[in-house]
């Protein structure tokens, strides 16, 4: 009801071009950016440097997808099993297809899976983080610096809504990304078939919001509630980046709905 009431009040208000409303949602997040069909329509502090929590894993995902060998076998190292926070309980020596660990890093935001991917691609997390920062600079993400692969709160670990929008676009070049992030639940198993894992998405929009395709959620005490949401309806797409949000899911629904409505009203 809150979303419908909000939309109704918006539609009753005098119309104005998006350019005259650069920040129509000042209370939803410390920083956000909304893009409709590739064009930014609303934003708040899009270049402010803030902790991105597990939105960090989007860069890990990009480096994995750029390898183009998603069926490579990955052996979990002990360093990955020592990860804290969100995990699926990997054990040292287990072997998986890379695409399955990528799904584990994206849907339940498993830090142990993310760390296992970093170890596999660069030998260790430190070397992988150097690659993350190099790729960020190459993409023009000038307000981003990573200190870990998974998104833990650490000094010097930050990004911005604008930079995460750039990163999301790079990821959306790979259809296999939304093939994963649009799923509410997936099953994966070790290559020997002895251990099975159920992966459940932390994205409350999936399966509940018409057109939602992902991409990633995040939360830490310092970063607060973070979200990169992508949705498609017909020929229109909306990309929302939210850092340190408040009522993340309700606000995301309101913003996405209004963006799609804006598409219908734009000649």
Secondary structure, DSSP 8 states (H G I E B T S, - for coil): -HHHHHHHHHHHS----GGG-TTS-TTSEEEEEEEETTEEEEEESTT--B--GGGGHHHHHHHHHTT--TT-EEE--HHHHT--SS-----TT-EEEHHHHHHHHHSS--HHHHHHHHHHHHSSHHHHHHHHHHHHHHHT-TT-B-SSSS----TT-BB-HHHHHHHHHHHTT-HHHHHHHT-SEEEEE-TTSS-EEEEE---TTTTTSTTEEEEEEEEETTTEEEEEEEEEETTEEEEEEEEEESSHHHHHHHHHHHHHHHHHH--
